[in-house]
């Protein structure tokens, strides 16, 4: 697909937060509620996978649960299936089968690292209230992507689930034999997604550029990627808490001649739908930008330059495809990508929303 170059202006109604939606869908189904289409604005492949997998698990009639390529679906639901004693297998597609996972085992105390995936913590937090025993989660290393666990805690509190958390944030105690009691007001819709909004915000030339207006965002959201508003102008970015923002921020930097930004603690990007760290570097270079991964293999340096158009390989990664659109807005020439449809994983309407914007 050819992405026409040039700055854009207009209004975007951003879809519901994927991270919050996963958790609300799970809490709804565990509360015995019907998940209505209106609950989520923009049903992505990943969200459909979570809804359909959990319905199948709870029905007890289906024994193959198709996660597609959704790591969130797999990691949040695997402990739930284990606690419920469900009989079946999760079917993974693409690179998901080779990504880190944590098969569920019945224990009183769960010790796990906090720097591989916060989804392991969230999965246990969602599942263990349903267990017949009391349990505790203990982290052996500091937690990365802390905001995602906060979203899980919010969903538990909304569902009248009791738990306690240590003052240092390294452990949780969860009483067993609880029931989910989520209540959803009529016509409720999950708040907008800051991770997806980041791509449109990265198309703007500074905070005074109001050419693109993004609607549907909660300015007081618990979403960690709300930090994009501050990070767009930073010279250093700690990616450990906001890994999903790196492609958008890198594209934002690449087209600004003379700018330089260092992205630290990027190791988890290598465990995404592709090696997202390497893919981001190649994306920037494909359009004439300059990017380097240092000798540690965990830090990315991006230097702003005058770009030219080019062909970008998405590596089947939705965030690389959307970041390519950001690069097109900073480039004087068109950008081509090999797989536009990959955005259906998280933002099916991305190209429609992008193409509705006016060229300036």
N, C-alpha and C positions, 0 to 999 in steps of 0.2 A: 504494500500500500504506500502511496505517495502522500506525505504530509506537507502541505503547502507552508512555505516559510512566512515569517513576518509576525509582528505583534498583533495581539487580539484584544477585543473589548466586548463587554456584554455581561450577562448574568447567568450564573450556574446554580441550579438547585441540587445540592450535593446529596448523594444517597445516604441512607442510614449507616451508622457506624457498624462495620462488620464485626468488630470485636465485641461490642455490646450486644449486637443482635444474636451472635452465637449463644451467649450466656442467657439472654432472655428467652430465646427459643427453647433451650434446655430446661430452664426453670419453669417455663409455661407447661411443657409436656410432662414434666415430673410433678406438676401441680394438678394434672388432669385437665388442663385447659386446651381449647382448640387454638392453634396458631393461625390467625387470620392473615390474609395477604396484606391488609392495610397496616399491620404491625411494622413492616419493614418497607422502606422506600428503596427499591432497587434490589430485587432478589438475585444474588449472585450464585454461581455454581457451588461455591463453598457453603453458603447458607442453606441451599437446598439439600446439600449432602448431609449437613448436621440434622436438619429437620427429618429427612427421610430415613437416615440411619437410626436415630433415636426412636422414631415411630416403629421401625422394624424390630428393634431390640425389645421395646415394651410390649409389642404384640405377641412375642413368643412364637410366631408362626414362620418367620423368615430367619434364615441362618447364614445368609451372606449379606454383609453390610457394606455398601459401596461408598467409600470415602472420596472417590475420585482422586484429586491431588491435594486435598485439604488436610494439612498437618493439624490445624486446630480441631477439626472434626475428630480425627483419630486420637489425639492426645487428651481431649476433653471427655470423649465417650468411652475409651478403653477402660478406665477405672470404674465408670458407671456400670458397664456391662459386667465387669468382674464382681462388683459388690452385689449386683442383682442376680448373679449366677446364671446369666444368659448364655445359651449355647450357640456358638456361631463363630464366624471369622470376618475380620475387616478386610475388604478388598481394596488394595491401593493401586493407584495409577501413576505413571510417570516416575519421577524421582522419589516419590513419597516412601516407597518400600525400603529405600536405602538411607532415609533420614533417621535421626535418633528417635527411639521410642522406649517406653518403659512399661513392659507387660505387668499387669496387676497381680499382686500377691496379697493374701490376707495376713496382716500384721497389726500389732498394737502401736508400733512406732515405725514411721516411714522416714528414713534418712536419705536425702538426695541432694545433688548439687544444685545451686541456684543460678549457675552460669551456662547451662546448656540450653534449657528452654523453660521459661516461666510457665508454659502450658502444662508441664508435668505437675507443678504445684496447683494450678487452677483445676486440673482434672481431679486430683485427690480432694481438693476442697469441695468440689461439686458432688463427688461420689460418697465420701465418708459419712456425711450425715444420714445416709440411707442404710449404713451398715448396722448390724445387730450389736456391735461392740463400740466402745469408746476408743478413740485413736488420737495420735499426735503426729504432726509433720515437723521434721527438723531439717534445716538446711545445713549442709556441710561447707558451702561457699556462699559469699554474698549474692543476693538476688539481683539479677539483671532484668530489665523490662518490668520494673516494679509496678508501673501503672496498670499493666494488664492484670496483675493479681488484685490490685485495688478494684478494678472493674468486676472481677469475680466476687470479691467481698461485698461489693455493692449489690450484686444480684442475689447473694445469699441473704443479706439483710432485708432486701425487699420481699424475700420469700419466707420470712420469719424463721430462718435457720440460725441456730445459736452456735457460736464459736468464740474462742478467745485467742488473742495474738500477743506474743511476747513484746516487751518494750523495745527490744532491739530488732524486731521484725524478722527474726530468724526461726521462729517456730509458731505453730498453731495447735490448739487442742480442740477437738471436735467431738461432742457427745453423739453417740449413735442413736438409732431408732427414732429419727426425726422425720417429719413430713414437710414437703414443700407446700407453701400456702401463698403463692404469688397471686396478687390481684392486679389486673390490668384495666385501667379506665377505658370506657368506650372511645373508639376512634383514636386511641393512642398510637403514636408512631415514634420509633427509636430515633434519637437525635442524630444529626449529621456526622459524617466520618471525616475526622481531621487528617487521617492518613491519605485519603483520596483528595481532599481539598488542597493538600500540599502541592500537588502537581499544578493546579491552577494558580495558587499563590506564588509558585516559583516562576510563573510566566511573567509576573509583574516586575517592573524595573524599580524596585524600592518601595518603601511603605507609602510614599506620596503618590505612587501610581495606582489610581483607583479604576483603571481600565476594565479589570475583571472583578465583578462583585460575586462573592460566594455566599449563598443563602443556606440556612438550615443548620448552622453551627451553634453549639452551646459554648459561649465564651468562658463559662465556669466549669467546663467538662472535666471529668477525671481522666479522659483520654491523654496518654502521655504525649501523643503526637501533636497536641495543641501547642507544644513547644516550638513548632515550625515558625510561628510568628517572630520569635526571638532569634532562632537559629539562622534565618535567612540572611542576617547581617553579621554573623559571627565569623571569625577567622579560624576558630577551632570548634569542632563538634565531637562530643563523646557519644559514639554510636551505640554504646552498650545499653542505653535506655531507650533509644529511638532508631533501631536498625532499619525500620521500613522507610524512614525519611531519607536515607542516604542517596538513592538514585535521583530523587527529585532535587535535593539540595546540590548534588554534584552537577546536574544539568543546569541549575540556576547559576552556579559559579562559572561553568565552562565558557559561557558566552560573554562574560564581562571582562574585557581586556584589562590586564594588569592586576586582577584579583587573584588571591591565593587562599585556599581553605584546606586545613588538615583535618581529616576524619580519623579519630582514634578508636581503638577497641572494636574493630570491625569483624572479628573472627567469626561471629555467628552468621554473618552474611554468606559465608561459604556453605551453610547448611540449609539454605532456602530452596526454592523451586529449581534453582541452578546455583552455581558458584556465583552469587550475586556480586561479590566484591570484584572478581575478575570481569564479570559481565559489565559492570558499571565502568570500569576502566576502559574496556574495549569500546563501549558505547560512546564515551567522550572522544576517544581517539578517532573513531570512524568518521566524525564530522570535523576533524582538524583541531580538536582540543588536545590538551596535554594533561595526562594523569599518570601517577606513579604509585605502585604498591611498594612499601619499603621492605628492607631485608627481613623484618620480623614476620611479614606476610599478614599483618593485622591492621596496618594503618594505610590510609589512602590520601594522597596529596593531589589536589586538582588545581590547575592554573588556568585563569581566564585568558582567552585569546580570541582573535577574530576568527570565527568559524567559517567553514564552507559546508555545503550540503554533503550528503553521503548516504551509504547504505548501512543500516544498523541491524545486527542479528539480535533477536530478543531472547534466544536460548529458552523459549517457551515460558518466559517470566513476564507476568502481567505488569509488574512495576517497571521493568526495563522498557516495555512498549509505551507506557504512559510517559515515562521520562523522555523518550524520544520526541514526543509531542512538545515537551518543554524546550528541548534543544532546537526544534524547528522554529519556535518563536524568537530564539536568539540568533538564528542563522539568516544570512542573506540569500541562501539557496535552499531548495526543498530537501527534505529528509525522507528516505525510504526505509520501511521496516518489512521483515519477512513474514511476520505473523501478527496481524492486527486483532484477530479473534481471541487471542489469549487473554484479553482484558475481561472476558466473561467470568473468569475465576473470581474476580472481586468487584468489578464495576462494568456490568454489561452495556450500560448506556454511555460509556466514556466518549466514544467517537461521535455519537449523536450530540452530546453536550458540547464537545469541543468544536464540532462543525457548525453549531448554531452561533458561535461567537463571530463577531464582525472582525474583518481584517482592518488594521489601522494603517 
